[in-house]
Amino acid sequence: MPAPRTVLLTGAAGRIGTLMRSLLPEYGYALRLFDVRPVEDAPDAITADLTDTVALREAVRGVDAVLHLAGISREAPFEKILKSNIEGTYRLYEAAREAGVPRIVFASSHHAVGYTPVPCPGEPPIPVEAPHRPDTFYGLSKCFGEDLARFYWDKHGLETVSVRIGSCFPEPNSVRALSIWLSPADGARLFHAALTAEGVGHTVVYGSSANTRRWWDLGGARALGYEPRDDSEPYAAKLLAEQGEPDPADPAQRLLGGRFVTDPPIWPY
């Protein structure tokens, strides 16, 4: 697929959206920005809610693809998740379908499979075919997004790459994150591959850097043309000295969802 020229970036004011605003233009993209909050230093950004169908239709008009990062990015009451992550994602897909947008890259999450046990040393990595095992309403909304994307491909021919993002920060902030870290630069490489790969139909991939301690299989992402260049291992000694070795009996360490599995919901939100 030729590189899209104009890409709608939803969630442009968020943490990952802010990182991608500075990194993706290096690949030749012109970004159209969309967020419920004003985007700093971007007076032309569209400020609207995902359930605002008029704003969404304007946002998708004439774009070549969508990178959908918007929505609530942690646990919240179901009513809020329903409006933002479920209804909002549906309305985005419907607007894209009506406008003839050929591809969406959907920010899914490993929390869609959060109750999956992490592999022990020597065991194979978690495959992308692992069944949905959401750990929260947030994780459940990512399962919905992946299935919605499959439906829009099968029914309407709208392609999607759903990227199950791990932990995308400038550097890993915990021992656990050493296994799921996605450096911002690798995030841009992965999104670029997802935007340009040929014939993706609906593809689900895991999103992380080439971490020595990685828990999941990056084969699907590599098949898109993704070549990660970063590894969390240089941060390991410092984090282990500060935090110690994880307790394998702790469900937050034993299961992929981490504290999303064990902690009370982060309410109010």
C-alpha positions, 0 to 999 in steps of 0.5 A: 500500500502506498504511504498515506499522505494525510492521516487522521490522528485521534487522541492527539492530545494524549500521551501516545498521541503527543509522542506520535505528533512529533515522530510520524511526520518524519515518515512523510505524513500530514496529520489531521489532529482530533481530540476531546481536549484542545491540542497544544500548539495546534490551532487547526486541531478538531476539538470534539467528542468521538460521539459527535458524528458531525465532527467525525464526518468532517475529520475523516473527509479526505484522509487516506487513513486513521490512526485511532488512539482516542478513548479512555486509556485506563479502567473507568465505570462501564458507562464511561467506557461504553460512551468513549471506547465502544460507542465512540469507536463504532461511530469513528468506523461508521464515519470512515466507512461512509467517507471511503477511508480504506484503513484504520490502525486501531490502538488495542491493548494487551489488556484484551488478553489480560488474564493470560498467564505470562510465559515462564523462562524457556516457554514460547511467547504468547501468540496473537491467536490467544483468546480474548481474556479481558481484565477490565471494562477497559480491556473489554472495550479493546476486545470490542474494538478488535471484533468491530474491526473484523466486522467492518473488514468482512462486511465493508472491506475497511482494513484495520491493523489492531495493535495490542500496545504494551507500555509506551513511554520514553523508558520503562518505568517498572521491572514488569514493563521490561517485558512489554515496553514499546519505545516511542521510536519503535511505536512510530515504526510500528504504526508506519508499518501498519499504515503501509503494509499490503493486504492486511484485511484485519490483522491483530499484532502485539506492539512492543520493542525487541525486548530481551524479556519480551512475553509475546510474539512479534511475528505478526508485526514483523510480517507487516514490515516492522523492524524494532530497534530498541530493547528495554534491557539497558534499563533492567539493572537499575529497575531491578535494584530499585524494585527487586525481582517480581514475585511469581505468586503475585497475580499482578506478576503472573498474569499479563494484565498486571495490576489491572487484574488485581487492583480496585478500579481507578474511579472516579474518572 
